[in-house]
């Protein structure tokens, strides 16, 4: 990524990333489709009520994988094979240890997390059962995310896509067996996800261990190099905190959502899936610009970083506007993938007409923040997200809900805080301090 046509490179790299993201999201989406059509809307609400907790813990660790990916991309761009090998060994070792810790925290703390989120009693039992089975798979999830982050740092986004496709197909098969065949309900979809994600994690480790390069992963030699680990933490902790803050803000939103009836809870659960065709392309372009900036930072090509960021923003806005328009036009058909309940669909339509027309704003905060992070400066984007997405949005939720108790009130806080955050991120980016020689 340090030379050649920028627009073409970003698109070719982002497309497999987008496909990988869709396949990864398919794990939980397929769960909801099976639960919504074969179990019922209360089971769908149970899955939705527990999803944010899983995302919070996994999200922080995913931020750590971003740290490993950025450091690996910089060493790869600089041509430092020894440091790159140490980065891989350290990242995988940390993912196994961290996955075990997060699994134990999540399994023990699950009932407390669900009660803190004001989960209704009628769905508490299936939600707790679902989330605890899911937590068992965290070691596999963390190892997979760390491994594919390393692979993408080399400029290879196709291999993770193929791995995710294999895991996604396995997930569908397991859902059909456990939910339809054995009629295991929400427990069935949780076990299906565990099996498919574990398989994907093992496959990533196998590929890293058989890369036949100087930086090949040797499982017996896995250890944490203190210097490399420190570099990963410098980028990874702010990135992880940023993801965690966004999820926490969504948990506060879920707290207010859980004060509505089951129809509204099910509508928001489906909404977070209906929005994926808009959200995931933005994330894919963000991941692409992170690797792009990392490699060019290692090659000391700051001018190309700025050029790539500008191109990425323009392409991202165009794609977002197109997909948003299509989903507004065919919104009811999209919601019917997850539920046949007319009240839930009607509620979902009110939500998307509040948020989708403004989704293009999200491109600015995502692409600019990820470009800055790719250069190794992860703290400033994190602070901007902390203030606006977490603090401002939480305050807005309580204020709006006090005067306007409607699902559109919750939904309106999203575009408002997107705009504020995008403005702050743009100001920081244009000042240019993140590309200083230091």
C-alpha positions as CSV (number, residue, x, y, z in Angstrom):
1,X,0.0,0.0,0.0
2,X,3.0,2.3,-0.1
3,X,2.7,2.8,-3.8
4,X,0.2,2.6,-6.7
5,X,-3.3,3.9,-7.2
6,X,-4.8,4.9,-3.8
7,X,-8.5,4.6,-4.7
8,X,-8.1,1.2,-6.3
9,X,-5.9,-0.2,-3.5
10,X,-8.4,1.0,-0.8
11,X,-11.4,-0.5,-2.6
12,X,-9.7,-3.8,-3.4
13,X,-8.5,-4.1,0.2
14,X,-11.9,-2.9,1.7
15,X,-14.1,-5.3,-0.3
16,X,-12.9,-8.5,1.3
17,X,-13.0,-6.7,4.7
18,X,-16.6,-5.8,4.1
19,X,-17.4,-9.4,3.1
20,X,-15.6,-10.6,6.2
21,X,-17.6,-8.2,8.4
22,X,-20.9,-9.3,6.8
23,X,-20.0,-13.0,7.4
24,X,-18.9,-12.3,11.0
25,X,-22.1,-10.5,11.7
26,X,-24.0,-13.3,10.0
27,X,-23.2,-15.5,13.1
28,X,-25.5,-13.5,15.3
29,X,-27.9,-12.4,12.4
30,X,-28.5,-16.0,11.5
31,X,-29.1,-16.7,15.2
32,X,-31.8,-14.0,15.2
33,X,-33.4,-15.3,12.0
34,X,-33.7,-18.9,13.4
35,X,-34.9,-17.6,16.9
36,X,-37.3,-15.1,15.4
37,X,-38.9,-17.6,13.0
38,X,-38.7,-20.9,15.0
39,X,-38.8,-19.8,18.7
40,X,-40.6,-16.4,19.1
41,X,-40.1,-12.7,19.7
42,X,-39.4,-13.1,23.4
43,X,-36.5,-15.3,22.5
44,X,-35.3,-12.6,20.0
45,X,-35.5,-10.0,22.7
46,X,-33.5,-12.3,25.0
47,X,-30.7,-12.5,22.4
48,X,-30.8,-8.8,21.8
49,X,-30.7,-7.9,25.5
50,X,-27.5,-9.9,26.0
51,X,-25.7,-9.0,22.8
52,X,-24.4,-5.6,24.0
53,X,-22.7,-7.2,27.0
54,X,-20.8,-9.6,24.7
55,X,-19.9,-6.8,22.4
56,X,-18.5,-4.7,25.3
57,X,-16.0,-7.3,26.4
58,X,-15.1,-8.5,22.9
59,X,-14.9,-4.9,21.7
60,X,-12.2,-4.0,24.2
61,X,-10.1,-7.0,23.2
62,X,-10.7,-6.2,19.5
63,X,-9.1,-2.8,20.2
64,X,-6.1,-4.6,21.4
65,X,-6.0,-6.5,18.1
66,X,-6.1,-3.1,16.3
67,X,-2.9,-2.2,18.3
68,X,-1.2,-5.4,17.2
69,X,-2.3,-4.8,13.6
70,X,-1.0,-1.2,13.5
71,X,2.4,-2.2,15.0
72,X,2.7,-5.1,12.6
73,X,1.7,-2.9,9.6
74,X,4.4,-0.3,10.6
75,X,7.1,-3.0,10.9
76,X,5.9,-4.6,7.6
77,X,6.1,-1.2,5.8
78,X,9.6,-0.6,7.3
79,X,10.8,-4.1,6.3
80,X,11.8,-5.1,9.8
81,X,11.2,-8.9,9.7
82,X,12.5,-9.6,13.2
83,X,10.3,-7.1,15.0
84,X,7.4,-8.3,12.9
85,X,8.0,-11.9,14.1
86,X,8.1,-10.7,17.7
87,X,4.9,-8.8,17.2
88,X,3.0,-11.9,16.0
89,X,4.3,-14.1,18.8
90,X,3.4,-11.5,21.4
91,X,-0.1,-10.8,20.0
92,X,-1.1,-14.5,19.9
93,X,0.2,-15.1,23.4
94,X,-1.7,-12.2,24.8
95,X,-4.9,-13.2,23.0
96,X,-5.0,-16.6,24.7
97,X,-4.3,-15.2,28.1
98,X,-6.7,-12.3,27.7
99,X,-9.4,-14.6,26.3
100,X,-9.3,-16.8,29.4
101,X,-9.6,-13.8,31.7
102,X,-12.5,-12.2,29.8
103,X,-14.3,-15.6,29.7
104,X,-14.2,-16.0,33.5
105,X,-15.2,-12.4,34.1
106,X,-18.1,-12.7,31.7
107,X,-19.4,-16.0,32.9
108,X,-19.4,-15.0,36.6
109,X,-20.6,-11.5,36.0
110,X,-23.4,-12.2,33.4
111,X,-26.4,-12.1,35.8
112,X,-25.2,-8.8,37.3
113,X,-24.6,-7.2,33.9
114,X,-28.1,-8.2,32.7
115,X,-29.8,-6.8,35.9
116,X,-27.8,-3.6,35.6
117,X,-29.2,-3.2,32.1
118,X,-32.7,-3.5,33.4
119,X,-33.4,-6.7,31.5
120,X,-37.1,-7.7,31.9
121,X,-37.7,-10.7,34.1
122,X,-39.7,-12.4,31.4
123,X,-36.6,-12.8,29.3
124,X,-33.9,-13.0,32.0
125,X,-33.5,-16.8,32.1
126,X,-33.0,-17.3,28.3
127,X,-30.8,-14.2,28.1
128,X,-28.5,-15.5,30.9
129,X,-28.3,-18.9,29.4
130,X,-27.4,-17.6,26.0
131,X,-24.8,-15.2,27.2
132,X,-23.0,-17.7,29.4
133,X,-22.6,-20.2,26.6
134,X,-21.3,-17.4,24.4
135,X,-18.7,-16.4,26.9
136,X,-17.1,-19.9,26.7
137,X,-16.2,-19.1,23.1
138,X,-14.2,-15.9,24.0
139,X,-10.8,-17.5,23.7
140,X,-11.5,-18.5,20.2
141,X,-13.0,-15.1,19.3
142,X,-10.1,-13.2,20.7
143,X,-7.5,-15.4,19.0
144,X,-9.3,-15.2,15.7
145,X,-9.5,-11.4,15.9
146,X,-5.9,-11.0,16.8
147,X,-4.7,-13.4,14.1
148,X,-6.7,-11.9,11.3
149,X,-5.5,-8.4,12.4
150,X,-1.9,-9.6,11.8
151,X,-2.8,-11.1,8.4
152,X,-4.5,-7.9,7.3
153,X,-1.4,-5.9,8.4
154,X,0.4,-7.5,5.5
155,X,-2.2,-6.2,3.1
156,X,-4.0,-9.5,2.8
157,X,-7.8,-9.1,3.4
158,X,-8.9,-12.1,1.3
159,X,-7.7,-14.9,3.5
160,X,-9.7,-13.7,6.6
161,X,-12.7,-13.5,4.3
162,X,-12.4,-17.1,3.3
163,X,-12.0,-18.3,6.9
164,X,-15.1,-16.3,7.9
165,X,-17.1,-17.8,5.1
166,X,-16.2,-21.3,6.1
167,X,-17.2,-20.5,9.7
168,X,-20.4,-18.8,8.6
169,X,-21.5,-21.8,6.6
170,X,-20.8,-24.0,9.6
171,X,-22.8,-21.7,11.8
172,X,-25.9,-22.0,9.6
173,X,-25.6,-25.8,9.6
174,X,-25.3,-25.9,13.4
175,X,-28.2,-23.5,13.9
176,X,-30.4,-25.7,11.7
177,X,-29.4,-28.8,13.7
178,X,-29.7,-27.3,17.2
179,X,-32.7,-25.0,16.8
180,X,-34.8,-26.7,14.2
181,X,-33.7,-30.3,14.7
182,X,-33.1,-30.6,18.5
183,X,-35.3,-27.6,19.4
184,X,-32.8,-26.2,21.9
185,X,-34.0,-22.6,21.6
186,X,-31.6,-19.8,22.4
187,X,-29.1,-22.3,23.8
188,X,-28.9,-23.9,20.4
189,X,-27.9,-20.7,18.6
190,X,-25.3,-20.1,21.3
191,X,-23.7,-23.5,20.9
192,X,-23.8,-23.1,17.1
193,X,-21.8,-19.8,17.4
194,X,-19.3,-21.4,19.8
195,X,-18.5,-24.3,17.5
196,X,-18.2,-22.2,14.3
197,X,-16.0,-19.5,15.9
198,X,-13.8,-22.0,17.5
199,X,-13.2,-23.6,14.2
200,X,-12.4,-20.3,12.6
201,X,-9.9,-19.5,15.4
202,X,-8.1,-22.8,15.0
203,X,-7.9,-22.2,11.2
204,X,-6.2,-18.8,11.6
205,X,-3.6,-20.2,14.0
206,X,-2.9,-23.0,11.5
207,X,-2.3,-20.5,8.6
208,X,0.0,-18.3,10.7
209,X,2.0,-21.4,11.7
210,X,2.4,-22.6,8.1
211,X,3.0,-19.3,6.4
212,X,6.6,-20.4,5.4
213,X,8.0,-16.9,5.9
214,X,10.6,-15.4,8.3
215,X,7.8,-14.2,10.6
216,X,6.0,-17.6,10.7
217,X,4.2,-18.4,14.0
218,X,5.9,-21.1,16.1
219,X,3.4,-22.3,18.7
220,X,6.1,-23.6,21.0
221,X,8.0,-20.3,21.0
222,X,5.0,-18.1,21.8
223,X,6.0,-15.5,24.4
224,X,5.3,-11.9,25.2
225,X,8.1,-9.5,24.3
226,X,7.9,-6.6,26.8
227,X,9.0,-3.9,24.3
228,X,6.5,-5.1,21.6
229,X,3.8,-5.6,24.1
230,X,4.2,-2.0,25.3
231,X,3.9,-0.7,21.8
232,X,0.7,-2.7,21.3
233,X,-0.7,-1.4,24.5
234,X,0.0,2.2,23.5
235,X,-2.2,1.9,20.5
236,X,-4.5,-0.9,21.6
237,X,-5.7,0.3,25.0
238,X,-7.1,3.6,23.6
239,X,-8.6,1.8,20.6
240,X,-10.1,-0.8,23.0
241,X,-11.4,1.9,25.3
242,X,-13.0,3.7,22.3
243,X,-14.9,0.6,21.3
244,X,-15.8,-0.1,24.9
245,X,-17.1,3.5,25.3
246,X,-19.3,3.2,22.2
247,X,-20.7,-0.1,23.5
248,X,-21.3,1.4,27.0
249,X,-23.2,4.3,25.4
250,X,-25.3,1.7,23.6
251,X,-25.9,-0.1,26.9
252,X,-27.3,3.1,28.3
253,X,-29.5,3.3,25.2
254,X,-30.5,-0.3,25.8
255,X,-31.4,0.6,29.4
256,X,-33.9,3.1,28.1
257,X,-35.1,0.7,25.4
258,X,-35.8,-1.9,28.0
259,X,-38.3,0.5,29.6
260,X,-40.4,0.1,26.5
261,X,-42.5,-3.0,25.7
262,X,-41.2,-6.2,24.2
263,X,-42.2,-5.0,20.7
264,X,-39.8,-2.0,21.0
265,X,-37.0,-4.2,22.3
266,X,-37.5,-6.6,19.5
267,X,-37.6,-3.7,17.0
268,X,-34.3,-2.3,18.2
269,X,-32.7,-5.8,18.2
270,X,-33.7,-6.1,14.5
271,X,-32.7,-2.5,13.7
272,X,-29.1,-3.2,14.8
273,X,-29.1,-5.9,12.1
274,X,-31.0,-3.9,9.4
275,X,-28.4,-1.1,9.7
276,X,-25.5,-3.4,9.0
277,X,-25.4,-2.8,5.2
278,X,-24.7,0.8,6.0
279,X,-22.5,0.4,9.1
280,X,-20.2,-2.4,7.9
281,X,-18.9,-0.6,4.7
282,X,-17.9,2.3,6.8
283,X,-16.1,0.0,9.2
284,X,-14.4,-1.7,6.3
285,X,-13.1,1.6,4.9
286,X,-11.9,2.5,8.4
287,X,-10.0,-0.8,8.7
288,X,-8.5,-0.3,5.3
289,X,-7.3,3.2,6.0
290,X,-5.8,2.0,9.3
291,X,-3.6,-0.5,7.5
292,X,-2.9,2.0,4.7
293,X,-1.7,4.6,7.2
294,X,0.3,2.1,9.2
295,X,2.3,0.8,6.2
296,X,2.9,4.3,4.9
297,X,3.9,5.5,8.4
298,X,6.5,2.7,8.5
299,X,7.7,3.9,5.0
300,X,7.7,7.6,6.2
301,X,5.2,8.6,3.5
302,X,3.0,11.2,5.3
303,X,1.8,12.9,2.1
304,X,0.3,9.6,0.9
305,X,-1.5,9.1,4.2
306,X,-3.3,12.4,3.8
307,X,-4.2,11.6,0.1
308,X,-5.5,8.2,1.1
309,X,-7.6,9.6,3.9
310,X,-9.3,12.1,1.6
311,X,-10.0,9.5,-1.0
312,X,-11.4,7.1,1.6
313,X,-13.8,9.7,3.0
314,X,-15.2,10.5,-0.4
315,X,-15.8,6.9,-1.4
316,X,-17.3,6.2,2.0
317,X,-19.8,9.0,1.8
318,X,-20.9,7.9,-1.7
319,X,-21.4,4.3,-0.6
320,X,-23.3,5.3,2.6
321,X,-25.7,7.6,0.8
322,X,-26.6,4.9,-1.8
323,X,-27.1,2.1,0.8
324,X,-29.1,4.4,3.1
325,X,-31.5,5.3,0.4
326,X,-32.1,1.7,-0.6
327,X,-32.8,0.6,3.0
328,X,-35.2,3.4,3.5
329,X,-37.0,2.3,0.4
330,X,-37.1,-1.4,1.3
331,X,-37.1,-1.1,5.0
332,X,-40.1,-3.3,5.7
333,X,-38.7,-6.1,3.6
334,X,-35.5,-5.9,5.6
335,X,-37.3,-6.1,8.9
336,X,-39.3,-9.1,7.7
337,X,-36.0,-11.1,7.7
338,X,-36.0,-11.0,11.5
339,X,-39.7,-10.8,12.4
340,X,-43.2,-11.2,11.0
341,X,-44.8,-9.1,13.7
342,X,-46.5,-6.0,12.3
343,X,-46.1,-3.9,15.4
344,X,-42.4,-4.7,15.6
345,X,-41.9,-3.8,11.9
346,X,-43.8,-0.5,12.3
347,X,-41.7,0.4,15.3
348,X,-38.5,-0.4,13.4
349,X,-39.5,1.8,10.5
350,X,-39.9,4.8,12.8
351,X,-36.4,4.2,14.0
352,X,-34.7,4.0,10.6
353,X,-36.4,7.1,9.3
354,X,-34.8,8.9,12.3
355,X,-31.2,7.7,11.8
356,X,-30.6,6.6,8.2
357,X,-30.9,10.0,6.4
358,X,-27.9,11.1,8.5
359,X,-25.7,8.1,8.5
360,X,-23.2,9.6,6.0
361,X,-21.9,11.8,8.9
362,X,-20.5,8.7,10.6
363,X,-18.0,8.3,7.7
364,X,-16.0,11.4,8.9
365,X,-15.5,10.3,12.5
366,X,-14.7,6.7,11.5
367,X,-12.2,7.2,8.6
368,X,-10.5,10.2,10.2
369,X,-10.1,8.5,13.5
370,X,-8.8,5.3,12.0
371,X,-6.3,7.1,9.8
372,X,-4.9,8.9,12.8
373,X,-4.8,5.6,14.7
374,X,-2.9,4.0,11.9
375,X,0.0,6.4,12.5
376,X,0.3,5.2,16.1
377,X,-1.6,8.0,17.8
378,X,-4.6,6.3,19.3
379,X,-5.3,8.4,22.3
380,X,-6.7,11.6,20.7
381,X,-9.5,9.8,18.7
382,X,-10.4,7.9,21.9
383,X,-10.8,11.1,23.9
384,X,-13.0,12.6,21.2
385,X,-15.2,9.5,21.2
386,X,-15.2,9.5,25.0
387,X,-16.5,13.0,25.4
388,X,-19.1,13.0,22.6
389,X,-20.4,9.4,22.0
390,X,-20.2,8.3,25.7
391,X,-20.8,11.4,27.8
392,X,-22.9,13.7,25.5
393,X,-25.0,10.9,24.2
394,X,-25.8,9.6,27.7
395,X,-26.8,13.0,28.9
396,X,-29.0,13.5,25.8
397,X,-30.7,10.1,26.4
398,X,-31.8,11.1,29.9
399,X,-32.9,14.6,28.8
400,X,-34.9,13.5,25.8
401,X,-36.5,10.5,27.5
402,X,-37.7,12.8,30.3
403,X,-39.7,14.8,27.8
404,X,-40.3,12.5,24.9
405,X,-40.7,8.8,25.8
406,X,-40.7,7.3,22.3
407,X,-38.3,5.1,20.4
408,X,-37.6,8.0,18.0
409,X,-36.2,9.9,21.0
410,X,-33.6,7.2,21.6
411,X,-32.8,7.0,17.9
412,X,-32.4,10.7,17.5
413,X,-29.4,10.7,19.9
414,X,-27.3,8.8,17.4
415,X,-27.2,11.3,14.4
416,X,-26.9,14.2,16.9
417,X,-23.8,12.8,18.5
418,X,-22.4,11.6,15.1
419,X,-22.4,15.2,13.9
420,X,-20.7,16.6,17.1
421,X,-18.0,13.9,17.0
422,X,-17.3,14.3,13.3
423,X,-16.8,18.0,13.8
424,X,-14.3,17.5,16.6
425,X,-12.5,14.8,14.8
426,X,-12.2,16.9,11.6
427,X,-10.8,19.9,13.6
428,X,-8.1,17.7,15.2
429,X,-7.3,16.1,11.8
430,X,-6.9,19.4,10.0
431,X,-4.6,20.8,12.6
432,X,-2.1,18.1,11.5
433,X,-0.4,17.5,14.8
434,X,-0.8,13.7,14.4
435,X,1.7,13.7,11.5
436,X,4.4,15.6,13.3
437,X,8.0,14.2,12.9
438,X,7.9,12.9,16.5
